[in-house]
Amino acid sequence: MLLKLTKHKAAKCTRGSTQKYVKSHKRWSNLRKDFVEELTQPTIMNNIKISDLMKEEGITFEIGEHLDNAEEDDDEFGYSSNVQYSNEEMLNMLNMNDFDDDEELDNMEENSGGVTLCGLSFSKLKAKMTKLTADGKVMKYVKQKGVGEVIPENGQVVVHYIGYFEDRDEPFDSTYVSGQPRTFRLSQNALLPGLEIGVRTMKKHEISVFLIHPDLAFKSMGCPPRIPPNEEVVFIVHLIDYHDDGYALTYQDLSLQEKQAFNCVKEPINHMLVTAKTYFTKMNYRQAVHQYKKAINYLEVVQLKNNSEEEEMNVLLSRAYTNLGLCYNKLNMPLKACTVLQSTPIFTAKTYYHFGKALLTIGDYDDALIKLKKGYDMEPENQLIAKTIQTANAKRVEYNEISSRMWKKCFKSNAEQKDSDFQKNIRDLCTNLIDNKKIMRLPLPEGITKKEYDIVREEAATLGLNVVTSTRNEKETIYIQKSKA
């Protein structure tokens, strides 16, 4: 069912969605927790952005189950930036004592622990604020200084914010209700004009208060009752992070024909890879995965004109696939790492190394050594690869000794004792796998009988392990595997 919602119809959705609170500052401190809990209940308004409501064309949304499961990794690798403060912590932190004299402060504090923006006159805010525009329609007060440089022209910002109107007991909009920051791209009309002017002046980790004239906010009409007409608005903004990836995001602005032309997508893809590397450097591997996968998907629909473009595209694809495999290794997902690394068009020493590490983790020692040695041949001075080869050799020797010992005992025993010895050795094998944090699975020797296979499954299940069959190079191998691989 599709519904069209414009700013003129928003009142029907908001009416009755929030409880009115007593305007007393003392009572607000007691009711704030209940108010936040009320707002976090699932309602239709929790999923509507104020900026969308202000668009003339309104917004369209669907009621019902979400049926698009094409991207199974979206939930697993969705954006999940760490929340810096809870809603209550942010409100407590933003005690606006700087705007009151001592006598008035003493009268207002009482049991609230400080003065928040709730019930505070905007005229007192203005007295301590700095003009960001010549006409004073956007004003700023820095509550917590940031670090580094200001946001670049086409940057992508990750922010928490709370929005207030004067003499209101509760914020009309807050990212802290959902507990998740929001991500916006500058220069795309994603923010209110006055708010974007303010955000552009911020540095990373800065917390600032912006007072915005209605001309640069919700204008003379507003969107009653939630958005009153012709009123100034205050936003408290916490800039959690920003990324200089405006070029990468411009891919979405390309036409379908341009998205199939390599010379059009080359620059945006390069910037996507830079953004992915930034996420990786910050150990945000899941978001790095998201960026690398996007770059790969975009490249694989390109129509190439000549061999030169194909060579250049393969370099970009190889870079993306190799680093995606590295991310999966960091996330302890060696099977996915093997899958993406196998697709790499141009293998480098780095590709072979991470492929070998993934194979080593899943217990495929022979193939791991093959890949690692190929990487070492390309970079014989690489001590990291050399050390990993030594580790793989040691693991293979250890596994072969366990396997040999297991079968020797079986062959020397009678039928009943043979089953008992086999069960004990399988239990030891499972225990060794559980104790080794760097190995995800171990292969079983070839030629086990149906009865032995049942023993393996029983012992593995008892210890919380799985038994899986894998086919590589037309060879079927049975593995004892940890639950997450």
C-alpha positions in Angstrom: 0.0 0.0 0.0 1.5 3.3 -1.1 0.8 6.6 0.8 1.7 10.1 -0.4 2.7 12.3 2.5 3.2 16.1 2.0 3.8 18.8 4.6 0.1 19.7 4.4 -0.9 16.2 5.4 1.7 15.6 8.0 -0.6 16.8 10.7 -2.8 13.7 10.3 0.2 11.5 11.1 1.6 13.5 14.0 -1.6 14.4 15.8 -1.6 12.4 19.1 1.8 10.8 18.4 3.5 12.5 21.3 2.2 13.3 24.7 2.2 17.0 25.9 4.4 17.6 28.8 4.1 20.2 31.5 6.4 23.2 30.7 7.8 23.4 34.1 11.6 22.9 34.0 11.6 21.0 37.2 9.0 18.5 36.0 10.7 18.1 32.6 13.8 16.6 34.3 11.5 13.9 35.8 9.5 13.3 32.7 12.4 13.2 30.2 13.1 9.5 30.6 9.4 8.7 30.0 9.3 11.0 27.0 12.3 9.3 25.4 10.8 5.9 26.0 7.5 7.0 24.4 9.3 8.3 21.3 11.2 5.1 20.8 8.0 3.1 20.4 7.6 2.1 16.8 5.4 4.7 15.1 5.1 5.9 11.6 6.8 9.2 12.4 10.0 7.5 13.6 10.9 6.8 10.0 10.1 10.2 8.6 12.7 12.9 8.2 11.7 16.5 8.7 13.8 17.6 5.6 11.7 15.2 3.5 8.4 16.6 4.8 9.4 20.1 3.7 9.8 19.1 0.0 7.0 20.2 -2.2 6.6 16.8 -3.8 6.3 15.2 -0.3 7.5 11.6 0.3 6.2 8.2 -0.6 6.5 5.2 1.7 5.1 1.7 1.8 3.3 -0.1 4.6 3.8 -3.9 4.7 6.6 -6.4 4.7 9.9 -5.6 3.0 10.4 -8.2 0.3 13.7 -7.2 -1.3 16.3 -9.7 -0.1 18.6 -9.3 -3.1 21.4 -8.0 -0.9 21.7 -10.5 2.0 24.8 -8.8 3.4 23.0 -5.4 3.9 22.1 -6.2 7.4 25.4 -7.9 8.2 27.5 -5.1 6.7 25.1 -2.1 7.1 26.3 1.1 8.5 26.6 0.9 12.2 28.7 3.8 13.5 29.3 3.8 17.2 27.0 6.0 19.1 29.1 8.4 21.2 26.4 9.4 23.7 23.0 8.1 24.7 20.0 10.5 24.4 20.1 11.1 28.2 23.8 11.6 28.3 23.7 14.1 25.5 21.0 16.1 27.2 22.9 16.1 30.5 26.1 17.2 28.7 24.3 20.1 27.0 23.5 21.9 30.2 23.4 25.5 28.9 24.8 27.1 32.1 26.9 29.4 30.0 23.9 31.4 29.0 22.5 32.2 32.4 23.7 34.5 35.2 24.4 32.9 38.6 21.2 34.2 40.3 18.9 32.9 37.6 20.8 29.7 37.4 20.4 29.1 41.1 16.6 29.6 40.7 16.3 27.3 37.8 18.7 24.4 38.7 16.8 22.9 41.7 16.9 19.1 41.3 17.5 19.0 37.5 21.3 19.1 37.7 21.6 22.0 35.2 19.7 24.1 32.7 19.0 22.4 29.3 17.7 24.1 26.2 14.2 23.2 27.3 12.4 26.4 28.4 15.5 28.5 27.7 14.9 31.8 25.9 16.6 32.0 22.5 17.5 35.6 23.1 20.0 34.4 25.8 21.5 32.0 23.2 22.0 34.8 20.8 23.9 36.9 23.3 26.7 34.3 23.4 26.6 33.1 19.8 28.6 34.1 16.7 27.1 35.0 13.3 27.7 32.6 10.5 25.9 34.8 8.0 26.0 38.6 7.6 22.4 39.0 8.4 22.6 36.8 11.5 20.1 34.2 10.2 22.5 31.4 11.2 24.3 31.7 14.6 26.7 29.3 16.3 27.9 28.5 19.7 30.7 25.9 20.2 30.0 23.6 23.2 32.9 21.2 22.5 35.8 22.0 20.2 36.6 19.6 17.4 39.9 18.5 15.8 41.4 18.6 12.4 40.1 20.4 9.4 36.6 21.6 8.5 34.4 19.4 6.3 35.3 19.5 2.5 32.9 20.8 -0.1 31.3 17.5 -1.1 32.0 15.6 2.1 29.8 13.0 3.7 29.0 13.7 7.3 28.0 11.4 10.2 26.1 13.4 12.8 23.9 13.2 15.9 21.5 16.0 16.4 18.6 17.3 18.5 16.2 20.0 17.3 14.3 22.4 19.5 11.8 25.2 19.1 11.6 27.9 21.7 9.5 27.3 24.9 8.9 23.7 24.0 9.4 21.0 26.6 10.7 18.3 24.2 12.8 18.2 21.1 10.8 17.9 17.9 13.5 15.7 16.2 16.4 13.7 17.6 18.7 11.0 16.3 19.3 9.9 19.9 15.7 8.5 19.9 16.8 5.8 17.5 20.3 5.6 19.0 21.8 5.8 15.5 23.6 8.7 13.9 22.6 9.9 10.4 24.8 10.2 7.4 24.3 13.1 4.9 26.1 14.3 1.8 26.7 18.0 1.6 25.6 20.0 -1.4 22.7 17.7 -2.1 19.9 19.6 -0.3 19.8 16.8 2.3 19.8 19.3 5.2 17.9 22.5 6.0 19.8 25.4 4.3 20.7 27.0 7.7 21.7 23.7 9.2 24.0 22.9 6.3 25.7 26.3 6.6 26.3 25.5 10.3 27.6 21.9 9.7 30.1 23.2 7.1 31.9 25.1 9.8 32.4 22.1 12.1 35.4 19.9 12.8 35.4 16.2 13.7 34.1 15.5 17.2 32.8 19.1 17.6 29.5 19.7 19.4 27.9 23.0 18.5 24.5 24.8 18.9 23.0 26.5 15.9 20.2 29.0 16.0 18.5 29.3 12.6 16.0 31.8 11.3 12.8 30.4 9.7 13.9 31.7 6.3 16.7 29.1 6.3 14.7 26.4 8.2 11.0 25.6 7.9 10.0 29.0 6.5 6.7 30.7 7.2 4.4 27.7 6.7 6.1 25.2 8.9 4.3 21.9 9.2 1.8 22.1 12.1 1.4 20.8 14.7 4.9 19.3 14.9 6.6 22.1 13.0 5.1 25.6 14.0 5.0 28.3 11.3 7.6 31.0 11.1 9.7 30.0 14.1 13.4 30.0 14.8 14.9 26.6 15.5 17.9 25.4 17.5 19.9 22.4 16.5 22.5 20.8 18.8 24.9 18.9 16.4 27.6 16.4 17.2 29.9 15.8 14.2 31.0 12.2 14.8 32.9 11.8 11.5 33.2 12.9 7.9 34.6 11.5 4.7 36.0 13.4 1.7 34.3 11.1 -0.7 32.0 13.5 -2.6 33.3 12.2 -5.9 32.6 8.6 -5.0 29.0 9.6 -4.2 28.5 11.3 -7.5 28.3 7.9 -9.1 24.6 8.0 -8.2 24.2 11.2 -10.2 25.4 9.5 -13.5 22.9 8.4 -16.1 22.5 4.8 -17.0 24.6 5.3 -20.1 27.3 7.0 -18.1 27.4 4.2 -15.6 28.3 1.8 -18.4 31.1 4.0 -19.6 34.5 3.3 -18.0 35.8 6.8 -18.4 32.8 8.1 -16.5 33.0 5.8 -13.5 36.7 5.5 -13.2 37.1 8.6 -10.9 34.1 7.9 -8.7 35.4 4.3 -8.3 38.8 5.4 -7.3 37.3 7.6 -4.6 35.2 4.8 -3.4 38.3 2.7 -2.9 39.9 5.6 -1.0 36.9 5.8 1.3 37.0 2.0 1.8 40.6 2.2 2.8 39.8 5.0 5.3 37.2 2.8 6.9 39.7 -0.1 7.0 42.4 2.1 8.6 39.9 3.0 11.3 39.3 -0.8 11.8 35.7 -0.3 10.6 35.9 -3.5 8.4 32.2 -4.0 7.8 31.8 -0.6 6.2 35.0 -1.1 4.2 33.4 -4.4 2.9 30.3 -2.4 1.9 32.4 0.1 0.0 34.6 -2.5 -1.8 31.5 -4.5 -2.8 29.9 -1.4 -4.2 33.0 -0.6 -6.3 33.1 -4.2 -7.6 29.4 -4.2 -8.5 29.7 -0.9 -10.4 32.8 -2.0 -12.3 31.3 -5.3 -13.4 28.5 -3.6 -15.4 30.9 -1.4 -17.3 31.0 -1.9 -21.1 34.7 -1.6 -22.3 35.7 0.0 -25.5 39.2 -1.4 -25.9 42.0 -3.4 -24.4 43.4 -0.4 -22.6 40.2 0.1 -20.7 40.0 -3.6 -19.8 43.6 -3.5 -18.4 42.8 -0.4 -16.4 39.5 -1.9 -15.1 41.2 -5.2 -14.1 43.7 -3.2 -12.0 40.9 -1.6 -10.1 39.0 -4.8 -9.8 42.1 -6.6 -8.5 42.6 -3.9 -5.9 39.0 -4.1 -4.8 38.9 -7.9 -4.6 42.2 -8.3 -2.8 41.3 -5.7 -0.2 37.8 -7.2 0.2 39.4 -10.6 0.9 41.7 -8.9 3.5 38.6 -7.4 5.2 36.9 -10.8 5.3 40.1 -12.2 6.9 40.0 -9.5 9.5 36.3 -10.3 10.2 37.2 -14.0 10.6 35.3 -15.0 7.5 37.8 -17.1 5.6 35.3 -18.9 3.3 34.1 -15.6 2.0 37.7 -14.4 1.7 38.5 -17.4 -0.5 35.5 -16.8 -2.7 36.3 -13.2 -3.5 40.0 -13.7 -3.8 39.5 -16.5 -6.3 37.7 -13.9 -8.5 40.7 -11.5 -8.6 41.7 -10.8 -12.3 45.4 -10.0 -11.5 47.0 -11.9 -8.7 49.7 -10.0 -6.7 51.9 -11.2 -3.8 49.4 -9.5 -1.5 46.5 -11.5 -3.1 48.3 -14.8 -2.8 49.2 -14.0 0.8 45.7 -13.3 1.9 44.3 -16.2 -0.1 46.9 -18.4 1.7 45.9 -17.1 5.1 42.2 -17.8 4.4 43.0 -21.3 3.3 45.2 -21.8 6.4 42.4 -20.7 8.6 40.0 -23.3 7.2 42.5 -26.0 7.5 43.4 -26.5 3.8 47.1 -26.6 4.4 48.3 -28.0 1.1 46.5 -25.3 -1.0 47.5 -22.7 1.6 51.1 -23.5 1.0 50.7 -23.4 -2.7 49.3 -19.9 -2.6 51.8 -18.6 -0.1 54.7 -19.9 -2.0 53.5 -18.2 -5.2 53.3 -15.0 -3.3 56.8 -15.5 -1.9 58.2 -16.2 -5.4 56.8 -12.8 -6.4 58.3 -11.0 -3.3 61.1 -13.2 -1.9 62.1 -10.4 0.5 58.6 -10.5 2.2 59.2 -11.8 5.7 55.5 -11.8 6.5 54.8 -14.3 3.8 57.9 -16.4 4.8 56.7 -16.5 8.4 53.2 -17.6 7.4 54.7 -20.4 5.2 56.5 -21.7 8.3 53.3 -21.6 10.3 51.4 -23.4 7.5 54.1 -26.1 7.4 54.0 -26.6 11.2 50.2 -26.9 11.1 50.3 -29.4 8.3 52.9 -31.5 10.1 50.8 -31.4 13.3 47.7 -32.4 11.5 49.5 -35.3 9.6 50.8 -36.6 12.9 47.4 -36.6 14.5 45.9 -38.3 11.4 48.6 -40.9 11.2 48.3 -41.7 14.9 44.6 -42.0 14.7 44.7 -44.5 11.8 47.5 -46.6 13.3 45.5 -47.2 16.4 42.5 -48.1 14.4 44.3 -50.7 12.3 45.9 -52.4 15.3 42.6 -52.8 17.2 39.8 -55.3 16.9 36.4 -54.1 15.5 35.0 -53.0 18.8 38.3 -51.5 20.1 38.8 -49.9 16.6 35.5 -47.9 16.9 36.4 -46.8 20.5 39.9 -45.7 19.4 38.5 -43.9 16.4 35.9 -42.1 18.6 38.7 -41.0 21.1 40.9 -39.7 18.3 38.0 -37.8 16.7 37.3 -36.3 20.1 40.9 -35.2 20.4 40.8 -33.8 16.9 37.7 -31.8 17.8 39.2 -30.5 21.0 42.4 -29.4 19.2 40.2 -27.5 16.7 38.3 -25.7 19.5 41.4 -24.8 21.3 43.1 -23.3 18.2 41.7 -19.8 17.8 43.4 -19.4 14.4 41.9 -22.5 12.7 38.2 -22.6 11.6 38.0 -26.2 10.4 40.1 -29.4 9.9 39.8 -32.0 7.1 39.2 -35.6 7.7 41.4 -38.3 6.1 40.1 -39.9 2.9 38.4 -43.3 3.0 36.4 -43.2 6.2 33.5 -45.6 6.4 29.8 -44.8 6.9 30.0 -45.9 10.5 33.1 -43.7 11.1 31.3 -40.8 9.5 28.4 -41.2 12.0 30.9 -41.2 14.8 32.4 -38.0 13.5 29.0 -36.3 13.3 28.1 -37.5 16.9 31.3 -36.2 18.4 31.3 -33.0 16.5 27.7 -32.3 17.6 28.5 -33.0 21.2 31.2 -30.4 21.1 29.2 -27.8 19.2 31.0 -28.3 15.9 29.7 -29.0 12.4 30.6 -31.6 9.7 30.6 -30.2 6.2 31.5 -31.5 2.8 33.4 -29.3 0.4 34.4 -29.9 -3.3 37.5 -28.2 -4.6 39.2 -29.1 -7.9 36.8 -32.0 -8.3 38.0 -33.4 -5.0 35.5 -34.0 -2.2 36.7 -33.4 1.4 34.9 -33.8 4.7 35.7 -31.1 7.3 35.0 -30.7 11.0 34.2 -27.0 11.3 33.5 -24.4 13.9 30.0 -22.9 13.9 31.2 -19.5 12.4 33.4 -19.7 9.4 
